[in-house]
Amino acid sequence: MTTGPRKYRLAFVDLMFSWPPHGGADVDLYETLAGLARLGHEVRLFYPGYEASYERGCADPAGLPFSAEPIPFTWRTFTPRTTAPRFREAIDAWRPDAVFLYHGYFLKPFIAEALRHYPTVGRYYAYELVCPRDALLFRDGAPCTNNYLKTPDACRRCALPQFRERLIHWRMVAWTQEYVAGRAFLPSYHARLLESVRHFSAVIVSNPLMASHLEGITDAVHIFPGGVDLARFAYAEPPAKPRAIILAAGRLEDPLKGLDVLRRAGAILAEGRHDFEIWATHGDYQLSNDWFKTVGWRDPAGVVELIEQSDICVVPSIWEEPFGLAAVEAMAAGRPVCASRVGGLQTIVRHGETGFLFERENAEELARYLAELLDDSGRRRALGAAGRRIVETKYDWNRVIEGHWPPFLERLLS
């Protein structure tokens, strides 16, 4: 008699979860839990039922396709002294085989300490482990080479002025609130964080750069990609139109997303041709001109519609994007992608096969690749088709879950 892989009872803690999602971390957790449940595992999400917050805990457990338990907090009680024992009490009552600590900021080490009697796994989406200032690891116009795990004093000096400014004006966003509640400004916090990472049975990150930050601290680092729901993306050629559409989608009001680089590349192209139009999901309509159009913010369904109207997609980020969902979504729709050679983007876009990689902030190089694609519709189709095939085999959510999680769980819990 043969049996299939063992089924486990898995608890997930997320201090930021909201549904509908506020960002890619929410989507990643949602799809992970839904996928593990489809595989037959018993999963439960524990998250803060946070009073009057727009940043965390905005989710109705009855509307989720997996078991979820909100734990009530207010901004006054969301402190280490309260969060750690409340999460431990709720999780102990459920008795899981393992606990996964997902999105959150400076309170995660305290909760990790309270749950050490379980195999625990830490999940990090951006650079919150190594950059206490803003999790971006980007300073003075370039990637920062410091690492809070290894250079705590320098990183603390960098972070304190920014938090001081927020506190003076009482801008208590979630990042600031947890920084203050966890007393992350004290040297003792560094030791607590370091110990929590070393004690994790495993750490899951999004790209090789993030893994490199943990060298010498833990060897149990795993890189898990994000994914897309392929059913949301029609794979068809873009509609015929007088001018090709070059699309940049995302939070483009953020300077780190590199919209200025794309606009400079567009200006170079516009000097000699008029067969293109750049669309950007940006809210400042005054930026629009003959070849550049701001289309405003779009929800996920609206972004898919824009991608399907486009001919080329561009992800011109100047910071080290942890993953690069915008590139994967464009590839899912069969669109060639021009992306900065940064972070997770350089592992997603295959240069010359699914699109092109250009050096960070190099508008001239980007303009050359865009011109090459504008001149050759057949090349656009070929690159787009290759991108779609890669998404089907590597980034479809079903493939991500089935390919990464069963062997990971067997190693963790066997």
VOVEX-513005 format. One record per residue (C-alpha): x negated, y, z; residue in one letter; residue number from 0. Coordinates in pm, 1 decimal, m for minus. Each point is the difference from the previous one (the first is absolute). Example, Ala and Ser with C-alpha at 12.3 -4.5 7.8 and 13.67 -1.06 7.14 Angstrom:
<torbas>
((m1230.0 m450.0 780.0) A 0);
((m137.0 344.0 m66.0) S 1);
</torbas>
This chain:
<torbas>
((0.0 0.0 0.0) M 0);
((m136.3 342.5 m94.4) T 1);
((83.5 329.3 162.4) T 2);
((m41.1 352.6 m125.5) G 3);
((m196.4 278.0 164.4) P 4);
((86.0 61.7 362.3) R 5);
((253.7 274.1 70.6) K 6);
((m87.5 257.0 264.7) Y 7);
((170.9 246.5 230.4) R 8);
((m159.5 337.9 m77.8) L 9);
((48.5 329.4 182.6) A 10);
((m79.6 329.2 m173.2) F 11);
((m44.2 328.3 186.4) V 12);
((21.4 322.5 m199.8) D 13);
((m0.1 340.4 170.7) L 14);
((96.5 192.8 m314.7) M 15);
((254.7 m218.0 m179.6) F 16);
((299.4 165.4 m167.0) S 17);
((243.5 m127.3 m260.2) W 18);
((70.5 142.3 m256.1) P 19);
((m377.0 32.9 m17.0) P 20);
((m202.8 308.5 75.7) H 21);
((m303.3 m134.2 m181.2) G 22);
((m191.6 m294.7 m135.4) G 23);
((m72.4 m148.7 343.5) A 24);
((373.1 m43.6 64.7) D 25);
((44.5 m171.2 m336.8) V 26);
((m298.9 m227.0 60.0) D 27);
((133.5 m114.3 337.0) L 28);
((355.0 m45.7 m129.4) Y 29);
((m111.4 m212.5 m294.7) E 30);
((m240.6 m200.5 217.3) T 31);
((267.3 m88.1 255.6) L 32);
((260.6 m74.9 m267.1) A 33);
((m249.4 m218.1 m186.7) G 34);
((m108.2 m193.7 308.7) L 35);
((364.9 m59.2 87.7) A 36);
((56.3 m139.3 m351.7) R 37);
((m287.7 m240.1 61.0) L 38);
((184.6 m132.1 304.5) G 39);
((m189.5 174.4 279.5) H 40);
((192.3 149.9 289.1) E 41);
((m91.4 367.1 13.2) V 42);
((107.4 287.7 217.7) R 43);
((m90.7 367.6 m17.9) L 44);
((m37.3 198.1 323.3) F 45);
((3.2 375.5 m53.4) Y 46);
((79.7 316.0 198.1) P 47);
((362.8 105.1 0.4) G 48);
((m122.9 354.0 26.8) Y 49);
((234.0 277.1 102.9) E 50);
((44.5 286.0 m247.5) A 51);
((m310.8 m78.2 m206.1) S 52);
((m23.2 30.7 m376.7) Y 53);
((m340.9 m172.6 m8.9) E 54);
((55.3 m330.6 176.8) R 55);
((271.8 m241.8 99.5) G 56);
((258.2 115.0 m254.9) C 57);
((133.6 m344.4 m87.3) A 58);
((320.5 m194.9 55.0) D 59);
((m92.1 m359.4 86.9) P 60);
((332.9 m122.9 m136.9) A 61);
((m101.2 119.0 m347.7) G 62);
((m331.1 m189.5 m12.5) L 63);
((m47.6 m345.5 m156.5) P 64);
((m195.7 m121.3 303.9) F 65);
((38.7 8.3 376.4) S 66);
((m89.7 336.8 153.0) A 67);
((11.2 130.3 356.4) E 68);
((m22.1 374.1 70.5) P 69);
((m143.8 86.3 341.3) I 70);
((136.4 331.9 129.9) P 71);
((m237.8 289.6 67.7) F 72);
((5.8 376.9 20.0) T 73);
((m291.8 230.0 m71.4) W 74);
((m57.8 21.3 376.3) R 75);
((m15.5 m377.5 46.0) T 76);
((m203.5 m80.8 m310.6) F 77);
((m323.9 m33.4 198.3) T 78);
((m242.8 m286.1 69.5) P 79);
((143.0 m48.9 346.9) R 80);
((345.9 m68.6 m146.6) T 81);
((m50.5 m135.1 m352.2) T 82);
((m239.6 m282.1 85.0) A 83);
((212.5 m168.5 270.3) P 84);
((325.9 46.1 m190.3) R 85);
((m135.7 m158.2 m315.8) F 86);
((m157.9 m279.8 203.2) R 87);
((326.8 m70.6 182.8) E 88);
((200.0 m16.6 m323.5) A 89);
((m255.2 m215.3 m180.2) I 90);
((m51.6 m235.3 293.8) D 91);
((375.4 m59.7 8.3) A 92);
((m15.1 m110.4 m365.0) W 93);
((m314.8 m216.5 44.7) R 94);
((m170.4 22.9 m341.9) P 95);
((m294.4 m202.1 m126.0) D 96);
((m187.8 317.1 m98.7) A 97);
((37.5 378.3 6.8) V 98);
((m80.6 240.2 m282.2) F 99);
((m61.5 365.1 89.8) L 100);
((89.2 199.3 m308.7) Y 101);
((29.2 374.3 m59.0) H 102);
((m69.7 238.1 286.0) G 103);
((m263.3 239.9 117.2) Y 104);
((m164.9 46.4 337.0) F 105);
((224.4 m220.2 214.9) L 106);
((m81.2 m326.2 m178.7) K 107);
((m298.1 m90.5 224.0) P 108);
((217.6 20.8 312.0) F 109);
((261.9 m229.1 m150.5) I 110);
((m273.3 m235.1 m121.7) A 111);
((m130.0 m26.8 357.1) E 112);
((348.2 m85.0 129.7) A 113);
((36.1 m280.0 m257.4) L 114);
((m338.6 m167.0 31.5) R 115);
((156.8 m326.2 113.3) H 116);
((105.1 m53.3 m364.0) Y 117);
((m206.3 m32.0 m316.7) P 118);
((18.7 361.6 m119.6) T 119);
((m67.5 149.6 m341.6) V 120);
((m56.6 370.4 m70.2) G 121);
((122.9 155.0 m324.0) R 122);
((m139.9 334.8 m120.9) Y 123);
((134.3 184.5 m303.3) Y 124);
((m224.4 306.5 m21.5) A 125);
((m314.4 108.1 186.1) Y 126);
((155.2 49.1 344.1) E 127);
((m262.0 m230.0 156.5) L 128);
((m292.3 210.2 m116.2) V 129);
((143.3 352.5 m36.7) C 130);
((183.5 132.2 308.4) P 131);
((39.4 344.0 m156.7) R 132);
((259.6 m98.0 m262.9) D 133);
((m70.5 m359.2 m119.0) A 134);
((m114.6 138.0 m338.2) L 135);
((m377.9 m27.3 44.8) L 136);
((m40.2 303.3 m223.6) F 137);
((m171.3 322.4 102.4) R 138);
((m136.1 309.7 m172.0) D 139);
((112.3 m118.5 m341.5) G 140);
((m158.0 m345.6 12.7) A 141);
((36.4 m338.9 168.9) P 142);
((m133.1 11.5 355.0) C 143);
((m284.7 m237.7 83.0) T 144);
((72.7 m15.1 373.2) N 145);
((177.2 m292.2 165.5) N 146);
((168.1 53.8 337.7) Y 147);
((m68.5 m359.7 99.7) L 148);
((m372.5 69.1 m35.2) K 149);
((m31.0 382.6 25.4) T 150);
((261.4 87.9 265.3) P 151);
((m155.1 324.9 120.4) D 152);
((m24.0 154.1 m347.4) A 153);
((353.7 m108.1 m88.2) C 154);
((139.9 130.5 328.4) R 155);
((m157.6 341.5 m59.8) R 156);
((150.2 3.7 m349.2) C 157);
((349.3 m95.8 116.0) A 158);
((39.7 223.3 305.1) L 159);
((33.5 337.0 m180.2) P 160);
((279.9 m129.3 m219.7) Q 161);
((194.0 m139.8 295.3) F 162);
((m57.0 317.1 199.3) R 163);
((162.0 202.3 m279.6) E 164);
((299.9 m232.9 m10.3) R 165);
((46.0 10.7 375.4) L 166);
((m18.8 378.0 13.9) I 167);
((289.4 17.0 m245.8) H 168);
((173.7 m303.9 154.7) W 169);
((m2.5 m198.6 m324.5) R 170);
((57.4 m333.4 170.4) M 171);
((14.6 m226.6 m301.4) V 172);
((m45.7 m371.1 66.3) A 173);
((m376.8 10.7 m59.6) W 174);
((m49.7 280.8 251.2) T 175);
((242.4 m144.7 252.0) Q 176);
((m179.8 m334.4 9.9) E 177);
((m339.2 172.6 14.6) Y 178);
((105.3 186.4 312.2) V 179);
((195.8 m287.7 157.6) A 180);
((m287.3 m242.3 m53.0) G 181);
((m258.3 256.2 119.6) R 182);
((m200.0 m78.9 m310.4) A 183);
((m204.3 314.2 59.9) F 184);
((m178.8 m174.2 290.0) L 185);
((m319.3 m204.0 m51.2) P 186);
((164.4 m293.1 178.9) S 187);
((249.7 m35.2 m286.0) Y 188);
((m275.1 m101.6 m239.5) H 189);
((m97.5 m293.3 220.9) A 190);
((364.7 m106.9 25.7) R 191);
((48.2 12.9 m378.0) L 192);
((m322.0 m186.7 m68.8) L 193);
((92.3 m272.9 245.6) E 194);
((346.3 m41.0 m152.3) S 195);
((m146.4 m45.1 m349.1) V 196);
((m256.1 m251.8 123.3) R 197);
((270.6 m196.7 177.0) H 198);
((228.5 m29.7 m302.1) F 199);
((14.7 m348.2 m146.1) S 200);
((m3.4 171.8 m341.5) A 201);
((23.0 345.1 m155.7) V 202);
((186.0 66.3 m326.5) I 203);
((m102.6 297.3 m215.5) V 204);
((73.5 122.9 m351.8) S 205);
((m334.5 29.3 m180.2) N 206);
((m370.9 m90.7 19.1) P 207);
((m100.1 345.7 129.3) L 208);
((224.3 m46.7 303.4) M 209);
((m149.8 m344.2 55.9) A 210);
((m351.2 146.7 m11.0) S 211);
((86.7 235.2 285.7) H 212);
((37.5 m304.5 226.0) L 213);
((m337.0 m156.8 m78.6) E 214);
((m180.8 m86.5 322.2) G 215);
((320.7 26.9 203.2) I 216);
((206.7 m296.2 m120.3) T 217);
((m43.4 m260.6 m270.6) D 218);
((370.0 m90.4 m9.1) A 219);
((98.9 259.2 m262.1) V 220);
((247.7 m79.7 m277.5) H 221);
((94.6 215.1 m299.2) I 222);
((368.1 m25.9 m91.7) F 223);
((130.2 194.2 m300.0) P 224);
((335.0 171.2 m12.0) G 225);
((253.0 m91.3 m261.9) G 226);
((305.4 94.7 m201.5) V 227);
((340.4 m150.3 m65.2) D 228);
((m28.5 m79.3 m369.6) L 229);
((377.0 m17.0 m36.4) A 230);
((8.8 379.3 39.9) R 231);
((m211.9 60.3 m310.9) F 232);
((121.5 m46.6 m354.4) A 233);
((m285.2 m108.8 m222.8) Y 234);
((70.1 179.7 m325.0) A 235);
((m172.0 246.4 m228.2) E 236);
((62.7 365.7 84.7) P 237);
((264.2 178.7 m205.1) P 238);
((m114.4 184.8 m312.7) A 239);
((m39.4 375.6 46.8) K 240);
((m178.8 294.6 m161.4) P 241);
((m266.6 20.6 269.9) R 242);
((m153.9 m276.4 210.6) A 243);
((68.2 28.3 373.0) I 244);
((m287.3 m23.4 245.4) I 245);
((141.5 m61.2 349.4) L 246);
((m143.5 57.2 346.3) A 247);
((230.9 m117.5 277.9) A 248);
((m39.4 19.1 376.2) G 249);
((m47.4 256.9 275.7) R 250);
((m170.2 242.9 m234.0) L 251);
((40.8 298.3 232.1) E 252);
((m287.1 m158.8 193.1) D 253);
((m326.1 133.0 m150.5) P 254);
((m165.6 m337.2 59.5) L 255);
((228.2 m150.3 m264.3) K 256);
((m200.1 189.0 m262.7) G 257);
((267.1 184.5 m198.2) L 258);
((m246.9 282.6 m64.2) D 259);
((m230.6 m249.3 m174.7) V 260);
((281.4 m108.3 m230.7) L 261);
((98.4 360.0 m75.6) R 262);
((m357.5 82.6 m94.8) R 263);
((m13.0 m305.7 m225.5) A 264);
((330.3 110.0 m155.5) G 265);
((m140.4 345.7 m69.3) A 266);
((m295.6 m157.8 m180.5) I 267);
((233.6 m210.5 m214.5) L 268);
((229.2 294.9 m73.4) A 269);
((m286.4 191.8 m159.7) E 270);
((14.5 m228.1 m302.5) G 271);
((328.9 m190.8 m2.7) R 272);
((370.0 36.3 73.6) H 273);
((121.2 m360.6 m13.9) D 274);
((28.3 m58.1 375.5) F 275);
((178.5 121.4 309.2) E 276);
((m103.4 m61.9 359.7) I 277);
((275.1 m70.3 253.5) W 278);
((m72.5 21.3 373.4) A 279);
((218.4 m70.9 304.2) T 280);
((m73.3 338.3 155.9) H 281);
((245.1 252.2 137.9) G 282);
((m154.2 325.5 m125.6) D 283);
((176.4 62.8 m331.0) Y 284);
((m207.5 313.6 m55.6) Q 285);
((m290.5 m225.8 m92.0) L 286);
((179.9 m106.7 m318.8) S 287);
((m123.5 118.3 m338.6) N 288);
((13.9 m117.0 m360.2) D 289);
((m179.0 m329.5 70.4) W 290);
((54.3 m45.2 375.8) F 291);
((335.8 m67.4 166.9) K 292);
((76.9 m36.9 369.9) T 293);
((294.1 m235.9 47.3) V 294);
((42.5 30.0 377.5) G 295);
((4.4 m269.4 264.3) W 296);
((155.3 m333.8 m101.4) R 297);
((115.9 m293.5 209.2) D 298);
((m142.2 m346.9 m86.3) P 299);
((269.9 m67.7 m260.8) A 300);
((m62.2 340.2 m155.7) G 301);
((m373.8 m68.9 m20.9) V 302);
((69.4 m324.5 m185.4) V 303);
((213.4 191.5 m250.6) E 304);
((m283.1 247.3 m57.8) L 305);
((m253.6 m278.1 m51.7) I 306);
((226.2 m164.7 m257.2) E 307);
((22.3 328.6 m193.7) Q 308);
((m376.0 50.6 7.3) S 309);
((m270.6 m114.4 m240.5) D 310);
((m303.9 32.6 229.1) I 311);
((m27.6 20.8 377.7) C 312);
((m274.6 177.6 192.4) V 313);
((m105.9 m38.3 364.8) V 314);
((m262.0 274.6 46.2) P 315);
((m55.9 m27.4 378.7) S 316);
((m316.0 149.8 144.4) I 317);
((6.5 m184.0 334.9) W 318);
((m62.4 m370.9 48.3) E 319);
((354.4 m127.0 m58.9) E 320);
((41.3 m306.0 224.8) P 321);
((202.9 m184.8 m263.0) F 322);
((156.3 174.1 m298.8) G 323);
((366.8 m90.0 m30.2) L 324);
((58.3 261.7 m272.3) A 325);
((m243.4 m185.9 m226.2) A 326);
((159.7 m339.3 67.2) V 327);
((348.0 136.4 m71.0) E 328);
((m115.2 147.3 m331.3) A 329);
((m160.8 m329.4 m97.1) M 330);
((319.7 m185.3 97.2) A 331);
((183.4 205.5 m264.5) A 332);
((m270.2 m74.7 m258.5) G 333);
((m159.3 345.4 m2.5) R 334);
((m375.9 61.1 m34.8) P 335);
((m148.9 172.3 304.2) V 336);
((m280.1 254.6 30.6) C 337);
((m114.0 8.2 362.2) A 338);
((m281.2 142.7 207.4) S 339);
((m276.8 m241.8 85.2) R 340);
((80.1 13.3 372.7) V 341);
((116.2 m229.5 280.2) G 342);
((248.2 m269.4 m91.5) G 343);
((69.8 152.2 m342.0) L 344);
((m329.3 m128.9 m137.8) Q 345);
((100.1 m356.3 91.2) T 346);
((345.2 32.2 m162.7) I 347);
((m69.3 171.2 m332.7) V 348);
((m234.3 m201.2 m222.3) R 349);
((m206.9 236.8 m208.9) H 350);
((57.7 m54.6 m370.9) G 351);
((247.2 m283.2 67.8) E 352);
((302.4 160.6 169.6) T 353);
((m102.8 364.4 m26.3) G 354);
((m301.5 209.6 91.2) F 355);
((m184.6 100.8 317.0) L 356);
((m154.8 346.9 13.3) F 357);
((m228.2 154.3 258.7) E 358);
((160.7 192.5 280.4) R 359);
((97.6 358.6 m102.9) E 360);
((m151.4 m41.7 m349.2) N 361);
((266.8 170.2 m212.0) A 362);
((m211.9 m16.9 m314.8) E 363);
((m32.5 m379.2 23.2) E 364);
((371.9 m35.1 68.6) L 365);
((79.8 218.3 m302.2) A 366);
((m214.1 m223.5 m224.5) R 367);
((183.6 m314.6 110.0) Y 368);
((338.3 165.1 m37.9) L 369);
((m92.4 115.0 m351.2) A 370);
((m103.4 m355.0 m88.0) E 371);
((337.9 m133.3 116.2) L 372);
((197.4 276.6 m168.7) L 373);
((m172.5 m80.8 m328.3) D 374);
((77.8 m371.4 7.7) D 375);
((350.3 m122.7 84.3) S 376);
((m107.1 m359.3 m66.0) G 377);
((m272.3 28.1 263.1) R 378);
((253.0 140.6 245.2) R 379);
((226.4 m300.7 m55.9) R 380);
((m285.7 m249.1 34.3) A 381);
((m129.0 151.8 324.9) L 382);
((352.4 22.9 137.9) G 383);
((71.9 m363.6 m83.3) A 384);
((m320.2 m109.3 173.5) A 385);
((97.8 201.2 306.2) G 386);
((341.9 m162.9 12.0) R 387);
((m158.4 m347.4 m13.6) R 388);
((m229.8 83.6 291.1) I 389);
((289.8 126.3 210.4) V 390);
((197.2 m316.2 m76.6) E 391);
((m284.2 m220.5 120.9) T 392);
((m150.0 209.7 280.8) K 393);
((227.9 278.2 126.2) Y 394);
((354.5 m136.0 m19.7) D 395);
((118.0 m17.5 362.3) W 396);
((84.4 m369.0 m23.3) N 397);
((m353.5 m72.0 m124.4) R 398);
((m155.9 220.1 270.1) V 399);
((185.1 m178.4 280.7) I 400);
((m37.3 m352.7 m135.0) E 401);
((m364.5 48.2 m93.6) G 402);
((m129.0 163.3 318.8) H 403);
((217.8 m88.8 295.9) W 404);
((27.3 m382.4 18.0) P 405);
((m378.6 m62.1 1.8) P 406);
((m52.7 296.1 232.9) F 407);
((254.5 m131.6 252.6) L 408);
((m146.1 m350.3 m13.6) E 409);
((m346.4 131.8 81.0) R 410);
((136.4 226.0 272.2) L 411);
((221.8 m252.1 178.1) L 412);
((m115.9 m349.8 m88.0) S 413);
</torbas>
